[in-house]
């Protein structure tokens, strides 16, 4: 291997590579060098195997290095908040009553439509700062609080600006099919027409998103309506994913698998036929323990069956104003273990390798492997489980993005 003067070697570290080529837990390697060239990982090699070199060597001081965290399901951009609705629920007011009073998703839609781009950008940036400070280097952000062409585009433009402004990889998702807006309350099929014929093709042509999502649920869209959106997306060559099986089993996961979808998200009510369908297509099951906790749900995702059929499981914050207002992926990892029974290694794979797969980036993100992006975290930790065992204390020492060290004051570009 020829080492160039501009290369960087990270030495004296334990590497939790998450690389399936290393069959032991976490792909953990002791006494290995992590060699960086530009924004990519050049090699992972045992210490002492490289020839004499004149490049920069960074002593990790026996710390733990992992891939950068990937938050693969968020609703980061919206106006207002729903704290008062939460207080109402805790005081015994039902969700149906709150919705009848103008609450729920449509209350966030109204606030988002009324918000300026600058306001949306300011508040989303604060949420993003918290996630980056805990080691997130790749994030998915959805639209879905606009529900018309102008407002959905406004949200996606904010997401684009966040990507431009920050040292983070951003994947934008169109979730126009989040709920039926008030103006289409009596004509949900007409709103699906608007998405398929106008919102989706126009915003796709503008290059503002990478995938299409649908809330397929008994309080969202039917299976037939969801399939219409998937068919329209497929005709344009757009990858698909879905909010499915959160509150009931409507067969949404099997539908996603039939369209070779990237991920099926929530999936608390997923059954074995749905799991088998996901397994055959290698579609990722995204677990969202924050919403499960905040809504005080009792139906847990079928983790044992997902393991049995080797369905990859990702873990995400689901950051949103109504059901998961938590800007901490470390907390989501902790919750996934405590509430859903994941092992710590499964939780780690859920925010690295499997989360990358849920975004279609499994060939470039989520591992410490040659050819992958040099997005990684140096932790003041001995073992990977230490990173999310003690919450309230952040063990992050260095956040490395595209091969360069950032910190809380330098996560923005410029």
Buried (B, 14 or more C-beta within 10 A) or exposed (E): EEBEEEBBBBBBBBBBBBBEEBEEEBBBBEEBBBBBBBEBBBBBBEEEEBEEBEBEBBEBEEBBBBBBBBBBBBBBBBBBBBEEBBEBBEEEBEBEEBBEEEBBBBBBBBBBBEBEEEBBBEBBBEBBBBBBBBBBBBBBBBBBBBBBBEBBBBBBBBBBBBBEBBBBBBBBBBBBBBBBBEEBEEEBBEBBBBBBEEBBBEBBEEEBBBBBBBBBBEBBBBBEBBBBBBEBBBEEEBBBBBBBBBBBBBBBBBBBBBBEBBBBBBBBBBBEEBBBBBBEBBBBBBBBBBBBBBBEBEBEBBBEBBBEBEBBBBBBBBBBBBBBBBBBBBBBBBBBBEBBEBBBBBBBBBBBBBBBBBBBBBEBBBBBBBEBBBBBBBBBBEBBBBBBBEEEEBBBBBBBBBBBEBEEEEBBEE
